[in-house]
Amino acid sequence: MASEPGARAFIEQVLDSGSWVPWDDPEPTLADVPDDYRAALARARQETGLTEAVLTGEGRIAGRRVAVLAGDFGFLGGSIGVATAERLLLAMERATREALPLLVAPASGGTRMQEGTLAFLQMVKITDAVAAHRAAGLPYLVYLRHPTTGGVLASWGSLGHVTLAQPGALIGFLGPRAYEAIRGEAPPDGVQSAENLHKHGLIDAVVPAEELAETIERVLNVACAPHPVGVRPPAPYGSVPDVSAWESIQRTRRADRPGVRDLLRATALDVVHLHGSLEGDVDEGVVLALATFGGLPCVVVGHDRSGPALFRSALRVGRRGMRLARELRVPLLTVIDTPGAALSPEAEEEGVASAIAHSLLDLVRLDAPTVSVVLGQGAGGAALALLPADRVLCAQHGWVSPLPPEGASAIVHRTPDHAPEVAAAQGVRSLDLLRHGIVDRVVPELPDAAEEPESFLDRMGLAIEYELASVLVTDPVSRLTARRARYRNLGRETLTSDT
Ligand SMILES: CC(C)(COP(=O)(O)OP(=O)(O)OC[C@H]1O[C@@H](n2cnc3c(N)ncnc32)[C@H](O)[C@@H]1OP(=O)(O)O)[C@@H](O)C(=O)NCCC(=O)NCCSC(=O)CC(=O)O
């Protein structure tokens, strides 16, 4: 790929025109530098007009203040020495102090070889500064430019709430020059490309620099959205019709029933689809996105009914969504629409049950406000893993059952043929869920979502907006207390005492 435009060109391309304000100190200096390194530094300064391999400062994206840290590969391969690290550190600390989102855009050969191990260990303090910034609830956004390698990728380049990359960029841990020297052969073609890492769940999206500002704007519209001051409830819906469980189940299985992607398309704004766990898991069975509903922000984790059965990877992607909601301090919206988790030898061996348990563990105690929506099918542990929330909405034909009704019938009757009666007896319908306090509000379908997708989705979008507003205005301590009490008390009214 053609050589990377320098840090200055990148900054000009991405920030609002004329908004850049540099933060860098004039000339970082190192004592006791060998002559050849001193000469290389002087040459790099002369050739690039920069004083170090990173530029730091602030500017605006769509009018919003953002701190920016950009690497310049032309300066000693964008490598990180002690002075470079100091500059990064000071900028990260200032961004945290001034409560600014950070956009970091490295282009680097990694640790500066001329400075050796002391430079290598700088990764620790840079990572600590990233941790402090994230702990302050501030968005940390990464744009990986060509090339990004070594300790930069293995520290501040891989810790984004959202990670984007330049098309065609070489991105890898051990860069090809070192790989070939150490392993005696060139790395296979294409492995260290932005596109390949995206495919493997390590990068959310590959975005040209000229489109970056627009993507960052949407991310910040979600991550920095103001909280509502009040809540306007939607009109009441009237009573929930008494249709059979089996009729609802069949209606939710219609191929043309709208799913989470349709919900986002029809009712949300600022949608940024995220991809994978950023730790190497990808799963087409789950949607992870940032979005706003009526201006209210949320992280969306939803089952994609058009995707495959859920494996452990889907649950890991979901848990990333929970972490994002907690760290960015925005509500989590989960959308349940699954015929069930993968039932296969591989799923057993990779621990799908353990993944469900860990998802549930994270969700029941999640600090962030939570709203869940039973949009359609809600079979088994895969549904449960996303269900518990401060507020639970259910589409009229949505249902929740311990396993697919045919499986329940097989356990009780040794044949799947009694699924309709078993589903009725198990109380899986929205009407039953409402009666038991498992859901708070049932959103009508007239007569079902597939027959009136636009108006159903509008109704659901408004209901979500209302619930997001109500969880956002509730004080966090009482919200968490109420959530715990709700699940603690579930089903207790059905107990009798002999004494
Ligand atoms: C990044 C690259 C793909 C870029 O290849 P290119 O052909 O475009 O460029 P290049 O190799 O000629 O490099 C351009 C100039 O930058 C210099 N340069 C590159 N990386 C450097 C570094 N880390 N320290 C000091 N100088 C560096 C080169 O010497 C060269 O200088 P001149 O022009 O004067 O000759 C390659 O350099 C590469 O594969 N590097 C290895 C990356 C890597 O594995 N780093 C790990 C470092 S250890 C580390 O970071 C810690 C860890 O891994 O945890």
The ligand as an SDF file (V2000), in Angstrom:
LIG
                    3D

 54 56  0  0  0  0  0  0  0  0999 V2000
    6.3100   -1.7500   10.1860 C   0  0  0  0  0  0  0  0  0  0  0  0
    6.9270   -2.2910    8.8940 C   0  0  0  0  0  0  0  0  0  0  0  0
    5.9150   -3.2610    8.2810 C   0  0  0  0  0  0  0  0  0  0  0  0
    7.0860   -1.1000    7.9470 C   0  0  0  0  0  0  0  0  0  0  0  0
    7.7480   -1.5380    6.7710 O   0  0  0  0  0  0  0  0  0  0  0  0
    8.2090   -0.4720    5.6920 P   0  0  0  0  0  0  0  0  0  0  0  0
    8.9510   -1.2470    4.6420 O   0  0  0  0  0  0  0  0  0  0  0  0
    7.0540    0.3670    5.2590 O   0  0  0  0  0  0  0  0  0  0  0  0
    9.1740    0.5340    6.4460 O   0  0  0  0  0  0  0  0  0  0  0  0
   10.6120    0.2650    7.0290 P   0  0  0  0  0  0  0  0  0  0  0  0
   10.7240   -1.0480    7.6630 O   0  0  0  0  0  0  0  0  0  0  0  0
   11.6240    0.6140    5.9620 O   0  0  0  0  0  0  0  0  0  0  0  0
   10.6720    1.3650    8.1660 O   0  0  0  0  0  0  0  0  0  0  0  0
   10.7540    2.7500    7.8630 C   0  0  0  0  0  0  0  0  0  0  0  0
   11.8010    3.3830    8.7620 C   0  0  0  0  0  0  0  0  0  0  0  0
   11.3040    3.3380   10.1010 O   0  0  0  0  0  0  0  0  0  0  0  0
   12.2540    2.6840   10.9240 C   0  0  0  0  0  0  0  0  0  0  0  0
   11.5610    1.9100   11.9280 N   0  0  0  0  0  0  0  0  0  0  0  0
   10.5020    1.0910   11.7600 C   0  0  0  0  0  0  0  0  0  0  0  0
   10.1480    0.5590   12.9240 N   0  0  0  0  0  0  0  0  0  0  0  0
   10.9890    1.0310   13.8520 C   0  0  0  0  0  0  0  0  0  0  0  0
   11.1380    0.8090   15.2400 C   0  0  0  0  0  0  0  0  0  0  0  0
   10.3230   -0.0050   15.9080 N   0  0  0  0  0  0  0  0  0  0  0  0
   12.1380    1.4470   15.8850 N   0  0  0  0  0  0  0  0  0  0  0  0
   12.9570    2.2750   15.2160 C   0  0  0  0  0  0  0  0  0  0  0  0
   12.8620    2.5190   13.8990 N   0  0  0  0  0  0  0  0  0  0  0  0
   11.8860    1.8950   13.2250 C   0  0  0  0  0  0  0  0  0  0  0  0
   13.0020    1.7650    9.9650 C   0  0  0  0  0  0  0  0  0  0  0  0
   14.2610    1.4240   10.4920 O   0  0  0  0  0  0  0  0  0  0  0  0
   13.0910    2.6180    8.7360 C   0  0  0  0  0  0  0  0  0  0  0  0
   14.1260    3.5430    8.9130 O   0  0  0  0  0  0  0  0  0  0  0  0
   15.1380    3.9420    7.7170 P   0  0  0  0  0  0  0  0  0  0  0  0
   14.2420    4.5470    6.6840 O   0  0  0  0  0  0  0  0  0  0  0  0
   16.0740    4.9020    8.3540 O   0  0  0  0  0  0  0  0  0  0  0  0
   15.7530    2.6770    7.2610 O   0  0  0  0  0  0  0  0  0  0  0  0
    8.2700   -2.9830    9.1530 C   0  0  0  0  0  0  0  0  0  0  0  0
    9.1830   -1.9780    9.6020 O   0  0  0  0  0  0  0  0  0  0  0  0
    8.1870   -4.0720   10.1520 C   0  0  0  0  0  0  0  0  0  0  0  0
    7.7270   -5.1860    9.8450 O   0  0  0  0  0  0  0  0  0  0  0  0
    8.6460   -3.7900   11.3390 N   0  0  0  0  0  0  0  0  0  0  0  0
    8.6040   -4.7260   12.4630 C   0  0  0  0  0  0  0  0  0  0  0  0
    7.4650   -4.3280   13.3890 C   0  0  0  0  0  0  0  0  0  0  0  0
    7.4980   -5.0770   14.6930 C   0  0  0  0  0  0  0  0  0  0  0  0
    7.3740   -6.2860   14.7220 O   0  0  0  0  0  0  0  0  0  0  0  0
    7.7160   -4.3460   15.7740 N   0  0  0  0  0  0  0  0  0  0  0  0
    7.8700   -4.9180   17.0740 C   0  0  0  0  0  0  0  0  0  0  0  0
    8.8770   -4.0990   17.8020 C   0  0  0  0  0  0  0  0  0  0  0  0
    9.0240   -4.6950   19.4830 S   0  0  0  0  0  0  0  0  0  0  0  0
    7.6230   -4.0290   20.2150 C   0  0  0  0  0  0  0  0  0  0  0  0
    6.9840   -3.1990   19.6960 O   0  0  0  0  0  0  0  0  0  0  0  0
    7.2520   -4.6180   21.5250 C   0  0  0  0  0  0  0  0  0  0  0  0
    6.2490   -5.7190   21.3670 C   0  0  0  0  0  0  0  0  0  0  0  0
    6.1380   -6.3180   20.3120 O   0  0  0  0  0  0  0  0  0  0  0  0
    5.4970   -5.9970   22.3510 O   0  0  0  0  0  0  0  0  0  0  0  0
  1  2  1  0
  2  3  1  0
  2  4  1  0
  2 36  1  0
  4  5  1  0
  5  6  1  0
  6  7  2  0
  6  8  1  0
  6  9  1  0
  9 10  1  0
 10 11  2  0
 10 12  1  0
 10 13  1  0
 13 14  1  0
 14 15  1  0
 15 16  1  0
 15 30  1  0
 16 17  1  0
 17 18  1  0
 17 28  1  0
 18 19  1  0
 18 27  1  0
 19 20  2  0
 20 21  1  0
 21 22  1  0
 21 27  2  0
 22 23  1  0
 22 24  2  0
 24 25  1  0
 25 26  2  0
 26 27  1  0
 28 29  1  0
 28 30  1  0
 30 31  1  0
 31 32  1  0
 32 33  2  0
 32 34  1  0
 32 35  1  0
 36 37  1  0
 36 38  1  0
 38 39  2  0
 38 40  1  0
 40 41  1  0
 41 42  1  0
 42 43  1  0
 43 44  2  0
 43 45  1  0
 45 46  1  0
 46 47  1  0
 47 48  1  0
 48 49  1  0
 49 50  2  0
 49 51  1  0
 51 52  1  0
 52 53  2  0
 52 54  1  0
M  END
$$$$
